[in-house]
């Protein structure tokens, strides 16, 4: 299945391109910092049973993004939405849920960043701007081949998109690095069924970090995905989608 062409809508004087695919219960997929391009297989899996909405445009802060998405869901008059976020997208998803879950039914956070677990002298998240690309893919993927890119052979548009994704990540998450100091203490406000998925081979974040994230959300469930790293939706798309569907079915009233 391929994505439908993007439709342009205006929300609070901001024009955005919205991509929809599939039918059924609405699912908002919030991409990680590597962008939308690699995620087609998992989106096809999710779109087989849900109506997937993707909105990859940029804003200035994660807080701005969270409020924008709430405005977007209200503009589209969507309810009972499954919100799925990976890495930076997981941080955005958590920020949405602590602000309002009125329109949400379920929350799925996969290898999410966004909180501080260790003390001020302890780095919880690898500094992606301090290491070469070759080391990054070794840390982020179970199979580094999945994340290895030959930029010399890629189309110019894809190289530009990758550069913009990296630039946007720095804008959102440079200081403080990859977290909101207040988020951890506000996760208790999330009152909807929440699943924390974790690629077991992630060396960007530790499993204890993920478990601490889960423990801060009342009633949240933690599940490992083997043979996957920081982006489990890329390395195990079918398992990733199946875990979401199973969780939603089990916890729906």
Secondary structure, 3 states (H helix, E strand, C coil): CCCCCCEEEEECCEEEEEEEECCCEEEEEECCCCCCHHHHHHHHHHHCCEEEEECCCCCCCHHHHHHHHHHHHHHCCCCCEEEEEECHHHHHHHHHHHHCCCCEEEEEEECCCECCCCCCCCCCCCCCCCCCHHHHHHHHCCCHHHHCCCCCCCCHHHHHHHHHHHHHHHHHHCCCCCECCCCHHHHHHCCCEEEEEEECCCCCCCHHHHHHHHHCCCCCEEEEECCCCCCHHHHCHHHHHHHHHHHHHHHCC
